[in-house]
Each structure stands twice: as C-alpha cells, then as structure tokens.
Amino acid sequence: MTTKREERKQRSEAERLERERHKRSRVTQRRLLLVVGVLAVIAVVVLAVTRRQGGSGRVWSAEHGHWHDK
C-alpha cells in the first residue's frame, strides 16, 4: 500500500517527465520550421536566378517586357 506522500511523489515525477517531453516536442517543431523556412528561401532564390538567366531556352524581350522562346 502506498502512502499519500509516495503518490504525490509519483504524480510529481510523471508531471516532470511530461513537461520535458513537451519541451522536446516544441524544440523539434521549431527546428523543423526553421529548416522548412530556409529551404523555401533557397527555392525562391534559385527560381529567381534561373528565370533571370533564361536557363530554360528562353530569351528576354526588353521591347515586349517578357520572355520569348528561342
């Protein structure tokens, strides 16, 4: 038979473990969000540079203000 003191101690330990688990989960979510954000920025930059260089077999027409096929 457990005493009230032992029960409180067990509940306290369980709550501490739950707080630690929740904290690790938040840290993981923040890291994932950071990685996704960095990848999104990289993708936007790559797409912008590729379009400016006309890497898709297209040429910029200053006269018309848009791209044309070669």
Rosetta blueprint (number, residue, H / E / L):
1 M L
2 T L
3 T L
4 K H
5 R H
6 E H
7 E H
8 R H
9 K H
10 Q H
11 R H
12 S H
13 E H
14 A H
15 E H
16 R H
17 L H
18 E H
19 R H
20 E H
21 R H
22 H H
23 K H
24 R H
25 S H
26 R H
27 V H
28 T H
29 Q H
30 R H
31 R H
32 L H
33 L H
34 L H
35 V H
36 V H
37 G H
38 V H
39 L H
40 A H
41 V H
42 I H
43 A H
44 V H
45 V H
46 V H
47 L H
48 A H
49 V H
50 T H
51 R H
52 R H
53 Q H
54 G L
55 G L
56 S L
57 G L
58 R E
59 V E
60 W E
61 S E
62 A L
63 E L
64 H L
65 G L
66 H E
67 W E
68 H E
69 D E
70 K L
